[in-house]
Amino acid sequence: MTINPAFGGDFGGPSAVENRLADESANFGLEYISVGVISPNGSNGNSVNRASGLVQFYGEWDLLDGDGGIIFKIGHRHSYTDTPVSDLSFADDLTGGPEGIGYVGSIGSIYTDVGFLVSNLHWMQRFNGGNTSVKIGWQDVTDYVDAYALANPVDGFNNLVFSTGSGSMGIPDEGVLAISAGHMITDNYYVVGSIADANGQSEDIFDGFNTAFNDGAYFTTIELGWTASQEQIYTDNVHITLWGFGEDTRHSNATGEGGKGINFSASWFATDNIMPFIRGGFSDGDVAIYDKSISVGIGYYGLGKPENTLGLAVNWAETNEVAFGGDEQYTAELYYNMQLGKHVQITPDIQYIKNPAASSEDSALVFGLRTRLFL
């Protein structure tokens, strides 16, 4: 698989704006995604379901002949049911909402009901012939932290354990004030670092001036990696990510102590179509869902037709002991992303969860369907 970077695609992951658009001076995209999930194994033994939608308008404007420009992504997230898909896992069970599945984890983390939000609004500057890039402004840190080719819940895995951080990383909101930089040390080795506002909210980005400069709580990362080439940085890639999360933020799950940890990832094309991967991490503190998490899986590109992708993965995780008791959970997910024509994708998805920690059930099946319309 080749991901064609635009003017700023040096270290933005596959879900980053610049890597979802063509290589031109000004690019814009519009998409609407609807997601429905259903499980016969609610936390009290009943059938449960959720449905959500989101619309996103995104783009880049190259103002310096390939060396710099503006990146933006705005959208609206809403629920068709009483609560959104993101709350099915265990949020509703803990807050007195409708019955969920009691799974201490995150399914469809971006499919919320927060309404209007800004995920990206920043300047990207390139140096050193494109080998160095710097971003300043409101950013989604998952665009470049612990990135790999199947991490985007729009058209990749829907469970967080197979996405950014593997569930063992505390992650701030999208659209928080941040400074990030990436540099190709050699043709194969790279480094990416960032510092971001740990208390910012994507629904109110201008409050970020208050939280970033007055609260003094930050999400910091440093990532060292190897890639077969800069063009293959999200597929043939091995990296280690160190992260830290400030104290007393609204992302703390128990004591307010914040957190820190280490994540790792290795992915590569074993054949022209099959990309196996192993990913995971270890955390300390109360901001990550898991203290330990390890995932293995494959992506099969071009199954049925060149645009289609199948993903299959399994995960073992130990829930955060401080916040959720340290229980073991097992998760598996299978999805098949199919492109119909030029502007439609359909993605059926099935997940199996063994030992959902906040449920009376021994296991849970979750069936999902995503529909994406895009221009």
C-alpha positions as CSV (number, residue, x, y, z in Angstrom):
1,M,0.0,0.0,0.0
2,T,1.3,3.4,-0.9
3,I,0.1,6.5,1.1
4,N,0.8,9.5,-0.9
5,P,1.8,12.4,1.3
6,A,0.8,16.0,0.5
7,F,3.0,19.0,1.4
8,G,3.0,18.1,5.1
9,G,2.8,14.3,5.1
10,D,6.1,13.7,6.7
11,F,4.9,12.4,10.1
12,G,1.1,12.7,10.1
13,G,-0.4,9.3,10.3
14,P,-2.9,7.7,7.9
15,S,-5.8,9.5,9.6
16,A,-4.1,12.9,9.3
17,V,-5.7,15.4,6.9
18,E,-2.6,15.7,4.7
19,N,-2.5,12.0,4.1
20,R,-6.1,11.6,3.1
21,L,-5.9,14.2,0.3
22,A,-4.1,14.5,-3.0
23,D,-0.8,16.2,-3.5
24,E,-2.0,19.7,-4.7
25,S,-1.7,23.2,-3.4
26,A,-5.2,23.3,-2.0
27,N,-7.2,20.2,-1.1
28,F,-10.6,19.7,0.6
29,G,-12.5,16.6,1.7
30,L,-16.0,16.0,3.0
31,E,-17.3,12.8,4.6
32,Y,-20.3,11.5,6.5
33,I,-19.9,8.3,8.6
34,S,-22.8,6.4,10.3
35,V,-22.1,3.6,12.7
36,G,-24.4,1.1,14.3
37,V,-23.5,-1.6,16.8
38,I,-25.6,-4.3,18.5
39,S,-24.8,-7.0,21.1
40,P,-27.0,-9.8,22.5
41,N,-24.8,-9.8,25.6
42,G,-25.5,-6.6,27.6
43,S,-24.0,-6.3,31.1
44,N,-27.3,-7.5,32.6
45,G,-27.9,-10.2,29.9
46,N,-30.1,-8.1,27.6
47,S,-29.7,-7.1,23.9
48,V,-28.2,-3.6,23.6
49,N,-27.5,-1.3,20.7
50,R,-26.2,2.1,19.8
51,A,-26.0,4.2,16.6
52,S,-24.1,7.4,15.9
53,G,-23.0,9.6,13.0
54,L,-20.4,12.2,12.2
55,V,-19.7,14.7,9.4
56,Q,-16.2,16.0,8.8
57,F,-14.9,18.8,6.5
58,Y,-11.2,18.9,6.2
59,G,-8.4,20.4,4.1
60,E,-5.0,21.8,3.6
61,W,-3.8,25.0,2.0
62,D,-0.2,25.1,0.8
63,L,0.9,28.7,1.1
64,L,4.7,28.4,0.8
65,D,5.1,26.3,-2.4
66,G,5.3,23.0,-0.5
67,D,7.1,24.2,2.5
68,G,4.2,25.4,4.7
69,G,0.5,25.9,5.0
70,I,-2.7,25.5,7.0
71,I,-4.3,22.2,8.1
72,F,-7.9,22.0,9.3
73,K,-10.6,19.5,10.2
74,I,-14.0,20.5,11.6
75,G,-17.1,18.3,12.2
76,H,-20.2,17.4,14.1
77,R,-20.8,14.3,16.1
78,H,-24.2,13.1,17.1
79,S,-26.1,10.1,18.3
80,Y,-29.2,8.4,16.8
81,T,-29.9,6.6,20.0
82,D,-30.2,7.8,23.6
83,T,-26.4,7.6,24.0
84,P,-23.7,7.2,21.4
85,V,-21.7,4.3,20.2
86,S,-18.7,5.4,22.3
87,D,-20.7,4.9,25.5
88,L,-21.7,1.3,24.8
89,S,-18.5,-0.2,26.2
90,F,-18.9,0.7,29.9
91,A,-19.5,4.4,30.2
92,D,-23.2,4.0,30.3
93,D,-23.0,1.2,32.9
94,L,-20.9,3.4,35.2
95,T,-23.0,6.6,34.9
96,G,-26.5,5.1,35.2
97,G,-27.3,5.3,31.5
98,P,-28.8,2.6,29.4
99,E,-27.3,-0.9,29.7
100,G,-24.0,-1.3,28.0
101,I,-21.8,-4.4,27.6
102,G,-19.6,-3.8,30.7
103,Y,-16.4,-3.9,28.7
104,V,-13.6,-1.8,30.2
105,G,-12.4,-0.5,26.9
106,S,-13.4,1.7,24.0
107,I,-15.4,0.8,20.9
108,G,-15.9,3.5,18.4
109,S,-14.1,6.2,20.5
110,I,-14.7,8.9,17.9
111,Y,-18.5,8.2,17.6
112,T,-19.7,10.5,20.4
113,D,-22.5,13.1,20.7
114,V,-20.4,16.1,21.5
115,G,-21.8,18.2,18.7
116,F,-19.6,20.7,16.8
117,L,-15.9,20.3,17.2
118,V,-12.6,21.3,15.7
119,S,-10.1,18.5,15.5
120,N,-7.3,20.3,13.6
121,L,-6.5,24.0,13.0
122,H,-2.7,24.4,12.8
123,W,0.3,25.5,10.7
124,M,2.6,22.9,9.2
125,Q,6.1,24.0,8.3
126,R,8.7,21.9,6.5
127,F,12.5,22.2,6.5
128,N,15.5,20.4,5.3
129,G,14.0,19.3,2.0
130,G,11.0,17.7,3.6
131,N,13.0,15.7,6.2
132,T,11.9,17.9,9.1
133,S,8.3,19.1,9.9
134,V,6.9,21.2,12.7
135,K,3.2,21.7,13.6
136,I,1.9,24.5,15.8
137,G,-1.7,25.1,16.7
138,W,-4.7,22.9,17.5
139,Q,-4.0,19.3,16.8
140,D,-5.2,15.8,17.1
141,V,-2.3,13.9,18.7
142,T,-3.5,10.6,17.4
143,D,-2.5,11.8,13.9
144,Y,1.1,11.2,14.7
145,V,1.5,9.5,18.0
146,D,2.0,5.7,17.8
147,A,0.6,5.7,14.2
148,Y,0.3,2.8,11.9
149,A,-1.8,2.0,8.8
150,L,-4.9,0.4,10.4
151,A,-5.3,2.9,13.3
152,N,-8.1,5.1,11.9
153,P,-11.6,4.1,13.2
154,V,-13.1,5.7,10.1
155,D,-12.0,2.8,7.8
156,G,-9.8,0.6,10.1
157,F,-10.2,-1.1,13.4
158,N,-13.1,0.2,15.5
159,N,-11.7,-1.0,18.9
160,L,-9.1,1.2,20.6
161,V,-6.9,-1.7,21.6
162,F,-6.0,-2.0,17.9
163,S,-5.6,1.7,17.4
164,T,-3.4,4.6,18.8
165,G,-2.0,3.7,22.2
166,S,-3.5,0.1,22.3
167,G,-5.6,1.3,25.3
168,S,-2.5,1.6,27.4
169,M,-1.9,5.3,26.7
170,G,-3.7,8.3,28.2
171,I,-4.8,10.5,25.3
172,P,-6.1,14.1,25.4
173,D,-9.0,15.4,23.3
174,E,-8.7,16.1,19.7
175,G,-8.1,19.7,18.8
176,V,-5.9,20.7,21.7
177,L,-3.1,23.3,21.5
178,A,0.1,21.5,20.8
179,I,3.6,21.8,19.3
180,S,4.9,18.7,17.5
181,A,7.9,17.9,15.3
182,G,9.1,15.0,13.2
183,H,12.6,14.5,11.7
184,M,14.1,11.8,9.5
185,I,17.5,11.2,11.1
186,T,18.6,9.0,8.2
187,D,16.7,7.4,5.3
188,N,15.4,4.8,7.7
189,Y,15.4,6.2,11.3
190,Y,13.2,9.0,12.5
191,V,12.1,10.8,15.7
192,V,8.8,12.5,16.5
193,G,8.1,14.6,19.6
194,S,5.2,16.6,20.9
195,I,3.8,18.6,23.9
196,A,0.0,19.1,24.1
197,D,-2.5,20.6,26.4
198,A,-3.8,17.8,28.6
199,N,-7.0,19.7,29.5
200,G,-8.1,21.2,26.2
201,Q,-11.5,20.4,24.7
202,S,-12.3,20.1,21.0
203,E,-15.7,21.5,21.6
204,D,-14.2,24.8,22.8
205,I,-10.8,25.3,21.3
206,F,-10.4,28.9,22.4
207,D,-10.6,27.8,26.0
208,G,-7.3,26.1,25.2
209,F,-5.5,29.4,25.8
210,N,-6.7,29.2,29.4
211,T,-6.1,25.5,30.0
212,A,-2.7,25.3,28.1
213,F,-1.2,28.3,29.8
214,N,-2.8,28.4,33.2
215,D,-3.5,24.7,34.2
216,G,0.0,23.6,33.4
217,A,-0.9,19.9,32.7
218,Y,0.5,18.5,29.5
219,F,0.6,15.4,27.4
220,T,4.2,14.8,26.2
221,T,5.6,12.2,23.8
222,I,8.9,11.2,22.2
223,E,8.9,8.4,19.6
224,L,11.9,6.7,18.0
225,G,11.4,4.6,15.0
226,W,12.7,2.7,12.0
227,T,11.0,2.5,8.6
228,A,11.9,0.9,5.3
229,S,11.5,4.3,3.6
230,Q,9.8,7.6,4.3
231,E,7.0,6.6,1.9
232,Q,6.4,3.4,3.9
233,I,6.5,5.0,7.3
234,Y,3.0,3.7,8.4
235,T,3.3,0.2,7.0
236,D,6.9,-1.1,7.2
237,N,7.7,0.4,10.6
238,V,9.0,-0.3,14.1
239,H,8.8,2.3,16.8
240,I,8.8,2.9,20.6
241,T,6.8,5.7,22.1
242,L,7.4,7.2,25.5
243,W,4.6,9.3,26.9
244,G,3.6,11.3,30.0
245,F,0.3,12.8,31.2
246,G,0.0,15.6,33.7
247,E,-1.7,15.4,37.1
248,D,-5.3,16.5,38.1
249,T,-6.8,16.5,34.6
250,R,-10.3,15.6,33.6
251,H,-8.9,12.5,31.9
252,S,-7.8,11.0,35.3
253,N,-10.0,7.9,36.1
254,A,-9.5,7.7,39.8
255,T,-6.9,9.6,41.9
256,G,-5.7,12.4,39.7
257,E,-2.2,11.2,39.6
258,G,-1.8,11.4,35.9
259,G,0.3,8.8,34.1
260,K,3.2,7.7,32.0
261,G,4.1,4.7,29.9
262,I,5.8,3.1,27.0
263,N,4.2,1.8,23.8
264,F,5.7,-0.3,20.9
265,S,4.6,-1.2,17.4
266,A,6.0,-3.3,14.6
267,S,4.3,-3.7,11.2
268,W,5.6,-4.8,7.8
269,F,4.4,-6.2,4.5
270,A,5.2,-9.9,4.5
271,T,3.8,-10.2,1.0
272,D,2.5,-7.6,-1.5
273,N,-0.9,-7.7,0.2
274,I,-0.5,-9.0,3.8
275,M,0.7,-6.7,6.6
276,P,1.1,-8.5,10.0
277,F,1.6,-6.4,13.1
278,I,2.3,-6.6,16.8
279,R,1.6,-3.6,19.1
280,G,1.1,-2.9,22.8
281,G,2.2,-1.0,25.8
282,F,2.6,-0.7,29.6
283,S,1.4,2.2,31.7
284,D,1.5,3.6,35.2
285,G,-1.0,5.9,36.8
286,D,-4.7,6.4,36.3
287,V,-5.2,7.9,32.9
288,A,-4.9,4.8,30.6
289,I,-7.6,2.2,30.4
290,Y,-5.1,-0.6,30.7
291,D,-1.9,-1.2,32.7
292,K,-0.8,-3.7,30.1
293,S,-2.0,-4.4,26.5
294,I,-0.6,-6.6,23.7
295,S,-2.2,-7.0,20.2
296,V,-1.3,-9.1,17.2
297,G,-3.0,-9.1,13.9
298,I,-2.9,-8.7,10.1
299,G,-4.2,-6.4,7.4
300,Y,-5.0,-7.9,4.0
301,Y,-5.0,-5.2,1.3
302,G,-6.7,-5.7,-2.0
303,L,-9.0,-8.6,-0.9
304,G,-11.7,-8.9,-3.5
305,K,-10.7,-5.6,-5.2
306,P,-7.7,-3.3,-4.9
307,E,-9.5,-0.8,-2.7
308,N,-10.8,-3.3,-0.1
309,T,-9.1,-4.1,3.2
310,L,-9.6,-6.9,5.8
311,G,-8.3,-6.5,9.3
312,L,-8.1,-9.3,11.9
313,A,-6.5,-8.9,15.4
314,V,-6.6,-10.3,18.9
315,N,-5.7,-8.5,22.2
316,W,-4.9,-9.4,25.8
317,A,-5.1,-6.6,28.3
318,E,-5.0,-6.0,32.1
319,T,-7.3,-3.2,33.2
320,N,-5.9,-0.2,35.1
321,E,-5.6,-1.5,38.7
322,V,-6.0,1.9,40.3
323,A,-9.2,2.8,38.4
324,F,-10.8,-0.5,37.3
325,G,-9.3,-3.3,39.4
326,G,-6.7,-5.0,37.3
327,D,-8.9,-7.6,35.6
328,E,-7.8,-9.5,32.5
329,Q,-9.8,-9.1,29.3
330,Y,-9.4,-10.7,25.8
331,T,-10.6,-9.0,22.6
332,A,-10.8,-10.0,19.0
333,E,-12.0,-8.0,16.0
334,L,-12.6,-8.8,12.3
335,Y,-13.6,-6.1,9.8
336,Y,-13.9,-5.9,6.0
337,N,-13.7,-2.4,4.5
338,M,-15.3,-2.5,1.0
339,Q,-15.3,0.4,-1.4
340,L,-18.4,0.7,-3.7
341,G,-17.8,3.0,-6.6
342,K,-15.7,6.1,-5.9
343,H,-17.5,7.7,-2.9
344,V,-18.9,4.9,-0.7
345,Q,-17.4,2.5,1.8
346,I,-19.2,-0.2,3.8
347,T,-17.5,-1.9,6.7
348,P,-19.1,-4.8,8.5
349,D,-17.4,-5.6,11.8
350,I,-17.6,-8.3,14.5
351,Q,-15.9,-8.2,17.9
352,Y,-15.6,-10.9,20.6
353,I,-14.8,-9.9,24.2
354,K,-13.9,-12.5,26.8
355,N,-14.4,-11.6,30.5
356,P,-15.8,-8.1,30.2
357,A,-14.8,-6.7,33.6
358,A,-18.0,-4.8,34.5
359,S,-20.5,-7.3,33.2
360,S,-22.5,-10.3,34.6
361,E,-21.8,-12.1,31.3
362,D,-18.7,-14.2,30.6
363,S,-18.3,-12.9,27.1
364,A,-19.9,-10.5,24.6
365,L,-20.3,-10.4,20.9
366,V,-20.6,-7.0,19.2
367,F,-21.8,-6.7,15.6
368,G,-21.2,-3.4,13.8
369,L,-21.7,-1.7,10.5
370,R,-20.1,1.5,9.2
371,T,-21.1,3.4,6.2
372,R,-18.9,6.2,4.8
373,L,-19.8,8.7,2.1
374,F,-16.9,10.9,1.0
375,L,-15.9,13.4,-1.6
